[in-house]
Amino acid sequence: GSSTAGSPYNLTCTVMVVNGLVVVPQVMWFKNGTSVVGENGISLTQGMVSANTMTLSLQFNALKTSNGGQYSCIANISLPSISIPNLYNTSSARVIVQIPPPLVATAAAPSQVVMEEDNITLTCYVQLNSSVDSTVMANIEWMEPGGAPINSTRVALVGSTYTNHTLYLPSVVTQESGMYTCRVVVISEYVISAYANSSIEVAIYSISIKASSNTTIGGMNYFLTCFVYMHWSILTPNVVWIGPYGPVTNSNNTVLRDQSAAGERNVTILFNPLRTSHGGRYTCVSMVTTPAVTNVTARKDIAIQIPPPTVTITSTPITTSYYAGT
């Protein structure tokens, strides 16, 4: 049978002999083939139900994981004055100890929010309940956002000591964003537990700038668009344009247009028209403030070409009068 760790538990062996037999049987308890005698927290109590029925109870004051196993009760009758072999009988029972689910926590390094092509390491920390006093086998498995297992390992968990299992994701791309889950399942023969999960959401940034033209001539209409993508269920990244003289704002010649969706920002500067004063470096800065402050940037330099001057030549006819004799 099974019972919860820390609770009292009893196994009782009942032995019946034929009426009139004057020899008292010897009754013993064994665990996994080893005699149960004098173990800490276990007591043996013998009782007589009737003249030919006796009991031997194995009493656990507070069940521990180390108590789990295959228990056998053996009753033996020895008749040395009679030339027949000793008589014995055996009955067995499995003791399975149920423990609380493991404590599971997850963390990401360097952060839950990273740029494309960065490397990220996810770590799953596992600790058993303090009621565990023996080595327990468990399977630790990482699952990707779609739920499919990525990698797993079988570990021996000892007491309440922390154990960790890492998942390394190199050169990540935005499609790898999402919820990663670490699942821990106890797989020991005589110890059972509900599985435990811990999940962590990973957001992977991409940021780029697109220009309306490779040509930048003063007087033309021109725009720069900053594209920011971040798969994140609860956050949308903030985007700020920084120009040569500070943050870009709406003015007579620059217009900011913001087209945003869940996890995506497209912010455009429209120069209408482009002037020589607009020349310089433009930086798109995207920032997330939760769960950690993370800035990512993309830059574009604008060198304004000045159109050549327009030269116009005009002529004015000159009329000269000539008089005779001059």
ZAMARGU-4260 file (C-alpha; in steps of 0.2 Angstrom, whole numbers, plus 5000, padded with zeros to 4 digits):
<rodrens>
0) 5000/5000/5000 | 5005/5018/4999 | 5005/5032/5012 | 5011/5050/5014 | 5028/5053/5021
5) 5028/5059/5039 | 5012/5050/5043 | 5011/5034/5054 | 5009/5018/5046 | 5007/5000/5051
10) 5010/4983/5043 | 5002/4968/5053 | 5006/4950/5050 | 4993/4938/5056 | 4999/4920/5059
15) 4987/4905/5063 | 4992/4888/5068 | 4982/4872/5070 | 4973/4868/5086 | 4983/4859/5099
20) 5000/4863/5092 | 5011/4868/5107 | 5025/4875/5097 | 5024/4894/5095 | 5029/4899/5078
25) 5044/4911/5075 | 5038/4927/5065 | 5050/4939/5057 | 5048/4954/5046 | 5060/4957/5031
30) 5063/4972/5020 | 5070/4968/5003 | 5077/4952/5010 | 5085/4960/5025 | 5078/4957/5043
35) 5069/4972/5050 | 5076/4973/5068 | 5080/4989/5078 | 5078/5001/5064 | 5076/5019/5069
40) 5058/5025/5070 | 5051/5007/5068 | 5044/4996/5082 | 5038/4978/5082 | 5023/4973/5093
45) 5018/4955/5095 | 5000/4951/5100 | 4989/4936/5103 | 4972/4936/5095 | 4967/4919/5101
50) 4975/4903/5107 | 4980/4898/5089 | 4981/4916/5081 | 4995/4928/5084 | 5001/4945/5076
55) 5017/4954/5073 | 5015/4972/5069 | 5028/4983/5061 | 5024/5001/5066 | 5032/5016/5058
60) 5031/5032/5069 | 5033/5043/5054 | 5035/5036/5037 | 5050/5040/5028 | 5056/5038/5010
65) 5069/5026/5016 | 5055/5015/5023 | 5049/5011/5005 | 5052/4994/4999 | 5046/4976/4998
70) 5041/4969/5015 | 5039/4950/5019 | 5032/4942/5034 | 5039/4924/5037 | 5032/4912/5050
75) 5043/4898/5054 | 5039/4882/5065 | 5054/4872/5070 | 5050/4854/5076 | 5068/4847/5081
80) 5061/4831/5089 | 5052/4826/5073 | 5062/4821/5058 | 5053/4833/5045 | 5060/4849/5038
85) 5055/4866/5046 | 5038/4873/5041 | 5037/4891/5036 | 5025/4902/5026 | 5028/4919/5018
90) 5017/4934/5014 | 5023/4950/5006 | 5017/4968/5004 | 5024/4983/4995 | 5026/5000/5005
95) 5026/5015/4993 | 5029/5032/5001 | 5021/5047/4993 | 5030/5064/4995 | 5025/5081/4990
100) 5029/5087/4973 | 5047/5093/4971 | 5051/5112/4972 | 5055/5118/4955 | 5061/5136/4949
105) 5068/5142/4933 | 5080/5156/4928 | 5088/5164/4912 | 5105/5170/4909 | 5110/5184/4904
110) 5092/5189/4904 | 5074/5183/4899 | 5075/5197/4886 | 5090/5195/4873 | 5094/5200/4855
115) 5094/5189/4840 | 5110/5179/4838 | 5114/5181/4857 | 5116/5165/4868 | 5105/5161/4882
120) 5105/5148/4896 | 5090/5142/4905 | 5092/5134/4922 | 5080/5123/4931 | 5083/5121/4950
125) 5075/5106/4959 | 5074/5103/4977 | 5064/5089/4986 | 5054/5091/5002 | 5063/5089/5018
130) 5053/5073/5022 | 5064/5064/5009 | 5078/5055/5019 | 5085/5044/5005 | 5091/5045/4987
135) 5076/5047/4975 | 5077/5046/4956 | 5069/5059/4945 | 5068/5064/4927 | 5071/5083/4923
140) 5065/5088/4906 | 5065/5105/4897 | 5051/5108/4885 | 5050/5121/4871 | 5036/5133/4869
145) 5026/5121/4858 | 5027/5108/4872 | 5039/5096/4864 | 5053/5089/4874 | 5070/5097/4870
150) 5082/5087/4882 | 5080/5077/4898 | 5091/5070/4911 | 5089/5057/4925 | 5096/5062/4941
155) 5098/5055/4959 | 5090/5068/4971 | 5097/5067/4989 | 5087/5075/5003 | 5083/5093/5001
160) 5099/5097/4991 | 5097/5108/4976 | 5100/5100/4959 | 5100/5110/4943 | 5098/5106/4924
165) 5102/5118/4911 | 5096/5121/4893 | 5108/5131/4882 | 5101/5140/4867 | 5115/5147/4855
170) 5113/5161/4842 | 5094/5163/4845 | 5081/5170/4833 | 5064/5178/4836 | 5055/5162/4832
175) 5062/5154/4847 | 5053/5166/4859 | 5040/5159/4870 | 5037/5149/4886 | 5050/5136/4891
180) 5044/5123/4904 | 5055/5112/4915 | 5045/5097/4921 | 5051/5086/4935 | 5045/5068/4938
185) 5049/5056/4952 | 5053/5039/4945 | 5059/5029/4960 | 5051/5012/4963 | 5045/5014/4981
190) 5043/5033/4981 | 5029/5042/4971 | 5025/5061/4969 | 5015/5072/4957 | 5025/5080/4944
195) 5030/5098/4946 | 5033/5112/4932 | 5041/5129/4932 | 5040/5140/4916 | 5049/5155/4910
200) 5045/5166/4896 | 5059/5171/4884 | 5058/5186/4873 | 5070/5188/4858 | 5072/5205/4851
205) 5076/5210/4833 | 5078/5228/4827 | 5082/5235/4810 | 5080/5252/4801 | 5074/5254/4783
210) 5076/5269/4773 | 5064/5275/4759 | 5079/5278/4747 | 5098/5276/4746 | 5098/5294/4739
215) 5097/5308/4752 | 5096/5324/4742 | 5090/5340/4751 | 5072/5345/4747 | 5066/5328/4744
220) 5053/5318/4755 | 5062/5305/4765 | 5058/5293/4779 | 5067/5281/4791 | 5057/5266/4799
225) 5063/5257/4814 | 5056/5239/4815 | 5056/5231/4832 | 5049/5214/4835 | 5048/5205/4852
230) 5038/5190/4856 | 5031/5194/4873 | 5014/5190/4880 | 5012/5205/4891 | 5024/5218/4885
235) 5026/5229/4870 | 5043/5237/4868 | 5045/5256/4869 | 5054/5265/4854 | 5063/5282/4854
240) 5072/5290/4839 | 5087/5300/4844 | 5094/5312/4831 | 5110/5322/4829 | 5102/5335/4842
245) 5093/5324/4853 | 5076/5315/4853 | 5066/5317/4837 | 5049/5325/4839 | 5035/5331/4828
250) 5039/5348/4820 | 5036/5357/4804 | 5048/5346/4794 | 5048/5329/4804 | 5033/5319/4808
255) 5033/5303/4818 | 5022/5289/4814 | 5019/5274/4826 | 5011/5258/4819 | 5011/5245/4833
260) 5004/5228/4836 | 5006/5215/4850 | 5025/5213/4852 | 5029/5223/4837 | 5033/5242/4834
265) 5036/5251/4818 | 5040/5269/4821 | 5044/5281/4806 | 5052/5298/4804 | 5046/5307/4789
270) 5056/5321/4783 | 5045/5333/4773 | 5056/5339/4765 | 5074/5334/4769 | 5085/5348/4774
275) 5104/5350/4777 | 5100/5352/4795 | 5094/5335/4796 | 5110/5327/4792 | 5119/5316/4805
280) 5117/5300/4814 | 5100/5293/4819 | 5098/5280/4832 | 5082/5269/4836 | 5082/5264/4854
285) 5070/5251/4860 | 5068/5248/4879 | 5059/5235/4890 | 5057/5240/4908 | 5050/5223/4915
290) 5056/5211/4921 | 5073/5219/4918 | 5079/5235/4909 | 5085/5231/4892 | 5090/5243/4878
295) 5093/5238/4860 | 5099/5250/4847 | 5100/5252/4828 | 5109/5266/4819 | 5108/5275/4802
300) 5119/5289/4796 | 5111/5302/4784 | 5123/5312/4773 | 5113/5326/4764 | 5117/5329/4747
305) 5115/5347/4742 | 5109/5350/4724 | 5120/5359/4713 | 5116/5378/4711 | 5105/5382/4696
310) 5113/5394/4684 | 5103/5404/4672 | 5110/5416/4659 | 5099/5429/4652 | 5103/5442/4638
315) 5097/5459/4634 | 5098/5466/4617 | 5108/5482/4615 | 5102/5494/4601 | 5115/5507/4595
320) 5111/5521/4583 | 5123/5527/4570 | 5122/5544/4562 | 5130/5550/4545 | 5146/5558/4547
325) 5151/5550/4563
</rodrens>
